[in-house]
Amino acid sequence: MGMTIVYVVVSLAVCITYFLAVDHFLMDSQGLDFWYLFRK
């Protein structure tokens, strides 16, 4: 059970990091920003 929790936490961390990296590179290249959706 303990290892499952660790695995889930690590997976979430990797997903969040990956999302931020993709968001940074793609949006910068297109002049857009994912967070712009929330700035209205």
Summary of the structure (lengths in Angstrom):
residues: 40
radius of gyration: 14.4
end to end distance: 42.5
largest distance: 44.0
contacts: 67
relative contact order: 0.09
helix: 85%
strand: 0%
